Amino acid sequence: MTTPPPPIRVMLVDDQVLLRTGFRMVLDAQEDMTVAAEAGDGVEALEVLRSTAVDVVLMDVRMPRLDGVETTRRVCREGAGGPGDPKVLILTTFDLDEYAFSGLKAGAAGFMLKDVPPDELLAAIRAVHSGDAVVAPSTTRRLLDRFMSLIPAERQPAHPELGQLTDREREVLLLIAQGLSNGEIAQQLFVSEATVKTHVGRILAKLQLRDRVQAVVLAYETGLVQAGGNERRPGP
């Protein structure tokens, strides 16, 4: 008889106790999940993570003492200094999307709205735990188009590894940045979805990126694409 995998250990980081209680009720009702820890702000979260093994962190963005964006940056780039390698899922509201974008730049695996249906939240947690990004392509497109003003007017220098991409890989990267899913890219390029996944994997490896969300951010920051998902055309 096959032994079931251990449950996904989730940490709730939000300054609203009532919200954490609601999330806990939903998560603890799942056989494959358990709430391993809670924190009311970023400072407390970092302290807890030093001694508690966590797989996925549900991170609010606006909190006292240390906000979710900076907390995410420390967890993803510096490590929490404790057991495990937690993935961060940013939680936001419609009027705080700019924080979600900053969270993605800080290293979050994706973001969800706080009023997301329970089934979608659970699916997002499972996806993040498995190593996927959970930002829906259409949402990525809307978010980046709306908040391009958050990216400095002076673009970052061209990423040196961009020159290592093949023409097809560059084409796939541009389509990712425009918000297309693997299936949509496959249809547009007349190739299989498995082939697209292979290209995506090679792109991430060459650019030393964690997931497709970071690839989208890089494409916009370097000016590879402009707001609206258009490729930047080289000058004369």
Backbone hydrogen bonds in HBPLUS format (Angstrom, degrees):
<---DONOR---> <-ACCEPTOR-->    atom                        ^
c    i                          cat <-CA-CA->   ^        H-A-AA   ^      H-
h    n   atom  resd res      DA  || num        DHA   H-A  angle D-A-AA Bond
n    s   type  num  typ     dist DA aas  dist angle  dist       angle   num
A0008-ILE N   A0032-ASP O   2.73 MM  24  5.98 170.9  1.74 136.7 133.8     1
A0034-THR N   A0008-ILE O   2.94 MM  26  6.14 148.5  2.04 165.0 156.3     2
A0055-ASP N   A0009-ARG O   2.78 MM  46  5.07 155.9  1.84 136.4 144.7     3
A0056-VAL N   A0009-ARG O   3.11 MM  47  6.45 161.4  2.15 152.9 156.6     4
A0010-VAL N   A0034-THR O   2.88 MM  24  6.07 173.0  1.89 163.1 165.5     5
A0036-ALA N   A0010-VAL O   2.75 MM  26  5.52 142.6  1.89 140.1 152.8     6
A0011-MET N   A0056-VAL O   2.86 MM  45  6.31 153.6  1.93 155.5 162.9     7
A0058-LEU N   A0011-MET O   2.84 MM  47  6.10 167.9  1.85 178.9 176.6     8
A0012-LEU N   A0037-ALA O   3.03 MM  25  6.46 156.4  2.09 144.2 145.9     9
A0039-ALA N   A0012-LEU O   2.87 MM  27  6.34 138.1  2.05 160.7 165.5    10
A0013-VAL N   A0058-LEU O   2.94 MM  45  5.99 158.4  1.99 172.2 170.0    11
A0060-ASP N   A0013-VAL O   2.92 MM  47  6.03 153.1  1.99 161.0 169.8    12
A0014-ASP N   A0039-ALA O   3.04 MM  25  6.47 148.5  2.14 166.6 160.8    13
A0020-ARG N   A0016-GLN O   3.12 MM   4  6.48 161.1  2.16 153.1 158.3    14
A0021-THR N   A0017-VAL O   2.92 MM   4  6.16 153.2  1.99 150.6 158.5    15
A0022-GLY N   A0018-LEU O   3.06 MM   4  6.35 153.9  2.13 145.3 151.4    16
A0023-PHE N   A0019-LEU O   3.02 MM   4  6.32 163.6  2.05 154.6 158.4    17
A0024-ARG N   A0020-ARG O   2.87 MM   4  6.03 159.4  1.92 149.1 155.2    18
A0025-MET N   A0021-THR O   3.07 MM   4  6.31 155.6  2.14 146.7 152.2    19
A0026-VAL N   A0022-GLY O   3.24 MM   4  6.53 156.4  2.30 146.4 151.9    20
A0027-LEU N   A0023-PHE O   2.90 MM   4  6.12 169.3  1.92 160.8 163.5    21
A0028-ASP N   A0024-ARG O   2.85 MM   4  5.79 168.2  1.87 152.9 156.9    22
A0030-GLN N   A0027-LEU O   3.00 MM   3  5.54 165.9  2.02 117.8 121.9    23
A0045-ALA N   A0041-ASP O   3.00 MM   4  6.19 153.0  2.08 146.3 154.9    24
A0042-GLY N   A0066-LEU O   3.11 MM  24  4.69 141.3  2.27 147.8 146.3    25
A0046-LEU N   A0042-GLY O   2.98 MM   4  6.21 161.3  2.01 154.0 156.3    26
A0047-GLU N   A0043-VAL O   3.16 MM   4  6.42 155.4  2.22 145.7 152.5    27
A0048-VAL N   A0044-GLU O   2.92 MM   4  6.17 160.6  1.96 153.7 158.5    28
A0049-LEU N   A0045-ALA O   2.92 MM   4  6.10 158.5  1.97 151.5 157.5    29
A0050-ARG N   A0047-GLU O   3.32 MM   3  5.49 144.1  2.46  99.0 108.6    30
A0051-SER N   A0048-VAL O   3.13 MM   3  5.81 157.1  2.18 116.2 122.3    31
A0052-THR N   A0048-VAL O   3.03 MM   4  5.97 120.3  2.40 143.6 159.8    32
A0087-LYS N   A0055-ASP O   2.88 MM  32  6.22 164.0  1.91 145.7 145.0    33
A0057-VAL N   A0087-LYS O   2.73 MM  30  6.11 159.2  1.78 164.7 171.5    34
A0089-LEU N   A0057-VAL O   2.82 MM  32  5.99 172.0  1.82 171.2 169.0    35
A0059-MET N   A0089-LEU O   2.91 MM  30  5.97 162.8  1.94 144.8 150.6    36
A0091-LEU N   A0059-MET O   2.76 MM  32  5.68 161.2  1.79 150.8 147.2    37
A0068-GLY N   A0061-VAL O   2.91 MM   7  3.97 158.2  1.96 115.0 119.8    38
A0066-LEU N   A0064-PRO O   2.68 MM   2  5.68 138.1  1.85 113.2  98.8    39
A0071-THR N   A0067-ASP O   3.07 MM   4  6.22 158.1  2.12 149.0 156.0    40
A0072-THR N   A0068-GLY O   2.85 MM   4  5.86 154.0  1.92 139.1 146.2    41
A0073-ARG N   A0069-VAL O   2.96 MM   4  6.25 155.7  2.02 146.2 153.0    42
A0074-ARG N   A0070-GLU O   3.04 MM   4  6.31 158.4  2.09 148.5 153.2    43
A0075-VAL N   A0071-THR O   2.98 MM   4  6.21 158.0  2.03 149.7 156.1    44
A0076-CYS N   A0072-THR O   2.86 MM   4  5.96 167.1  1.87 157.6 160.8    45
A0077-ARG N   A0073-ARG O   2.90 MM   4  5.72 157.8  1.95 145.4 151.6    46
A0078-GLU N   A0074-ARG O   3.05 MM   4  5.05 138.6  2.23 116.9 129.4    47
A0079-GLY N   A0074-ARG O   2.99 MM   5  6.21 116.6  2.40 145.8 161.5    48
A0109-ALA N   A0088-VAL O   2.81 MM  21  5.71 152.8  1.89 154.5 162.9    49
A0090-ILE N   A0110-GLY O   2.98 MM  20  6.21 157.4  2.03 154.5 147.2    50
A0112-MET N   A0090-ILE O   2.81 MM  22  6.29 151.1  1.89 161.7 170.3    51
A0092-THR N   A0112-MET O   2.94 MM  20  6.31 153.1  2.01 154.8 163.0    52
A0114-LYS N   A0092-THR O   2.72 MM  22  5.62 144.6  1.84 165.0 166.4    53
A0096-LEU N   A0093-THR O   2.97 MM   3  5.30 165.0  1.99 119.1 122.0    54
A0099-TYR N   A0096-LEU O   3.03 MM   3  5.57 137.8  2.22 112.7 122.8    55
A0100-ALA N   A0097-ASP O   2.95 MM   3  4.96 119.2  2.32  94.7 110.7    56
A0101-PHE N   A0097-ASP O   3.07 MM   4  6.50 152.6  2.15 153.0 159.6    57
A0102-SER N   A0098-GLU O   3.15 MM   4  6.42 160.9  2.18 142.9 147.7    58
A0103-GLY N   A0099-TYR O   2.82 MM   4  6.05 146.5  1.93 143.5 153.6    59
A0104-LEU N   A0100-ALA O   2.95 MM   4  6.28 147.9  2.05 148.1 155.8    60
A0105-LYS N   A0101-PHE O   3.06 MM   4  6.42 157.5  2.12 150.4 156.2    61
A0106-ALA N   A0102-SER O   2.96 MM   4  6.18 137.5  2.14 137.9 150.1    62
A0108-ALA N   A0103-GLY O   3.06 MM   5  5.67 166.5  2.07 147.8 144.7    63
A0107-GLY N   A0104-LEU O   3.11 MM   3  5.25 151.8  2.19 101.0 109.7    64
A0116-VAL N   A0113-LEU O   3.12 MM   3  5.37 151.3  2.20 118.6 117.2    65
A0120-GLU N   A0117-PRO O   2.99 MM   3  5.46 123.8  2.32 112.1 125.7    66
A0121-LEU N   A0117-PRO O   3.11 MM   4  6.45 156.9  2.17 155.2 162.4    67
A0122-LEU N   A0118-PRO O   2.93 MM   4  6.17 164.0  1.95 158.4 162.2    68
A0123-ALA N   A0119-ASP O   2.99 MM   4  6.16 156.2  2.05 142.0 148.7    69
A0124-ALA N   A0120-GLU O   2.91 MM   4  6.08 150.2  2.00 143.2 151.4    70
A0125-ILE N   A0121-LEU O   2.99 MM   4  6.29 156.4  2.04 150.7 156.2    71
A0126-ARG N   A0122-LEU O   3.06 MM   4  6.33 162.7  2.09 149.8 154.1    72
A0127-ALA N   A0123-ALA O   2.92 MM   4  6.09 152.7  1.99 144.0 152.0    73
A0128-VAL N   A0124-ALA O   2.90 MM   4  6.10 165.4  1.92 154.4 157.6    74
A0129-HIS N   A0125-ILE O   2.97 MM   4  6.12 160.5  2.01 147.5 153.4    75
A0130-SER N   A0126-ARG O   3.07 MM   4  6.24 140.3  2.23 138.6 148.6    76
A0130-SER N   A0127-ALA O   3.14 MM   3  5.14 124.9  2.46  93.5 107.5    77
A0132-ASP N   A0127-ALA O   2.92 MM   5  5.25 154.6  1.98 154.9 146.8    78
A0131-GLY N   A0128-VAL O   3.00 MM   3  5.12 153.8  2.07 103.5 111.9    79
A0139-THR N   A0136-ALA O   2.94 MM   3  5.16 118.6  2.32 105.5 121.5    80
A0140-THR N   A0136-ALA O   2.85 MM   4  6.14 158.1  1.89 161.2 168.7    81
A0141-ARG N   A0137-PRO O   3.02 MM   4  6.27 160.0  2.06 151.0 155.5    82
A0142-ARG N   A0138-SER O   3.11 MM   4  6.36 164.3  2.14 146.0 149.5    83
A0143-LEU N   A0139-THR O   2.87 MM   4  5.97 165.5  1.89 153.9 158.5    84
A0144-LEU N   A0140-THR O   3.01 MM   4  6.13 175.0  2.01 156.8 157.7    85
A0145-ASP N   A0141-ARG O   3.02 MM   4  6.07 160.9  2.06 148.6 154.5    86
A0146-ARG N   A0142-ARG O   3.00 MM   4  6.03 153.7  2.07 145.8 152.5    87
A0147-PHE N   A0143-LEU O   3.03 MM   4  6.14 153.4  2.10 150.6 157.5    88
A0150-LEU N   A0147-PHE O   3.04 MM   3  5.64 162.8  2.07 115.0 120.3    89
A0151-ILE N   A0148-MET O   2.99 MM   3  5.52 156.5  2.04 114.7 121.7    90
A0156-GLN N   A0221-GLU O   3.39 MM  65  6.22 153.6  2.47 142.0 145.1    91
A0162-LEU N   A0159-HIS O   2.90 MM   3  5.53 159.2  1.95 121.7 128.5    92
A0164-GLN N   A0161-GLU O   2.82 MM   3  5.26 156.8  1.87 113.5 121.4    93
A0165-LEU N   A0162-LEU O   3.18 MM   3  5.62 159.8  2.23 110.7 116.7    94
A0170-ARG N   A0166-THR O   2.91 MM   4  6.15 158.8  1.96 155.0 160.6    95
A0171-GLU N   A0167-ASP O   2.97 MM   4  6.17 152.1  2.05 142.0 150.1    96
A0172-VAL N   A0168-ARG O   2.90 MM   4  6.22 153.3  1.97 147.7 154.6    97
A0173-LEU N   A0169-GLU O   2.89 MM   4  6.13 156.8  1.94 147.3 153.8    98
A0174-LEU N   A0170-ARG O   2.98 MM   4  6.24 157.9  2.03 149.9 154.9    99
A0175-LEU N   A0171-GLU O   3.15 MM   4  6.42 151.3  2.24 142.7 150.2   100
A0176-ILE N   A0172-VAL O   2.87 MM   4  6.17 151.7  1.95 150.9 159.3   101
A0177-ALA N   A0173-LEU O   2.95 MM   4  6.19 159.7  1.99 150.1 155.2   102
A0178-GLN N   A0174-LEU O   3.09 MM   4  6.33 128.4  2.37 133.8 146.9   103
A0180-LEU N   A0175-LEU O   3.17 MM   5  5.78 164.0  2.20 157.8 154.0   104
A0179-GLY N   A0176-ILE O   2.90 MM   3  5.27 159.1  1.94 112.3 117.9   105
A0185-ILE N   A0181-SER O   2.90 MM   4  6.17 157.2  1.96 153.5 160.2   106
A0186-ALA N   A0182-ASN O   2.91 MM   4  6.11 157.1  1.97 148.1 154.3   107
A0187-GLN N   A0183-GLY O   3.09 MM   4  6.37 154.0  2.16 144.2 150.5   108
A0188-GLN N   A0184-GLU O   3.03 MM   4  6.24 158.0  2.08 146.0 151.9   109
A0189-LEU N   A0185-ILE O   2.92 MM   4  6.09 153.8  1.99 153.4 160.0   110
A0190-PHE N   A0186-ALA O   2.86 MM   4  5.65 114.1  2.30 137.0 151.4   111
A0191-VAL N   A0186-ALA O   3.04 MM   5  4.97 156.9  2.09 137.7 143.8   112
A0196-VAL N   A0192-SER O   3.19 MM   4  6.60 152.2  2.27 143.9 151.1   113
A0197-LYS N   A0193-GLU O   2.94 MM   4  6.25 158.2  1.99 149.7 155.3   114
A0198-THR N   A0194-ALA O   3.02 MM   4  6.32 148.4  2.12 142.9 151.2   115
A0199-HIS N   A0195-THR O   3.02 MM   4  6.37 156.9  2.08 148.3 154.0   116
A0200-VAL N   A0196-VAL O   2.84 MM   4  6.14 162.1  1.87 157.2 162.3   117
A0201-GLY N   A0197-LYS O   2.95 MM   4  6.13 160.5  1.99 146.4 151.5   118
A0202-ARG N   A0198-THR O   3.05 MM   4  6.32 155.5  2.11 147.9 154.2   119
A0203-ILE N   A0199-HIS O   2.90 MM   4  6.15 155.0  1.96 151.8 159.1   120
A0204-LEU N   A0200-VAL O   2.97 MM   4  6.21 166.8  1.98 156.9 159.4   121
A0205-ALA N   A0201-GLY O   3.02 MM   4  6.18 155.4  2.08 143.4 150.4   122
A0206-LYS N   A0202-ARG O   2.91 MM   4  6.04 166.3  1.93 151.1 154.5   123
A0207-LEU N   A0203-ILE O   2.97 MM   4  6.07 158.8  2.02 151.6 157.3   124
A0208-GLN N   A0204-LEU O   2.87 MM   4  5.63 107.6  2.41 131.7 147.1   125
A0209-LEU N   A0204-LEU O   2.88 MM   5  4.83 161.6  1.91 140.8 146.4   126
A0208-GLN N   A0205-ALA O   3.27 MM   3  4.97 150.6  2.36  93.3 101.9   127
A0215-ALA N   A0211-ASP O   3.26 MM   4  6.63 144.0  2.40 139.0 149.4   128
A0216-VAL N   A0212-ARG O   2.94 MM   4  6.22 149.8  2.04 146.3 152.7   129
A0217-VAL N   A0213-VAL O   3.07 MM   4  6.42 164.0  2.09 152.6 156.1   130
A0218-LEU N   A0214-GLN O   2.96 MM   4  6.11 161.8  1.99 145.2 150.2   131
A0219-ALA N   A0215-ALA O   2.99 MM   4  6.15 158.3  2.04 145.9 151.6   132
A0220-TYR N   A0216-VAL O   3.14 MM   4  6.46 151.4  2.22 151.0 157.8   133
A0221-GLU N   A0217-VAL O   2.85 MM   4  6.04 166.1  1.87 157.2 161.8   134
A0222-THR N   A0218-LEU O   2.98 MM   4  5.98 160.5  2.02 154.0 157.2   135
A0224-LEU N   A0219-ALA O   2.86 MM   5  4.97 120.3  2.23 149.4 163.8   136
A0225-VAL N   A0219-ALA O   3.18 MM   6  5.91 148.1  2.29 135.9 134.5   137
A0223-GLY N   A0220-TYR O   3.10 MM   3  5.08 149.5  2.19  98.9 108.3   138
A0232-ARG N   A0224-LEU O   3.00 MM   8  5.51 171.2  2.01 132.0 132.4   139
A0226-GLN N   A0230-ASN O   2.73 MM   4  5.33 154.1  1.79 152.2 160.6   140
A0229-GLY N   A0226-GLN O   2.90 MM   3  5.68 137.4  2.08 147.6 152.1   141
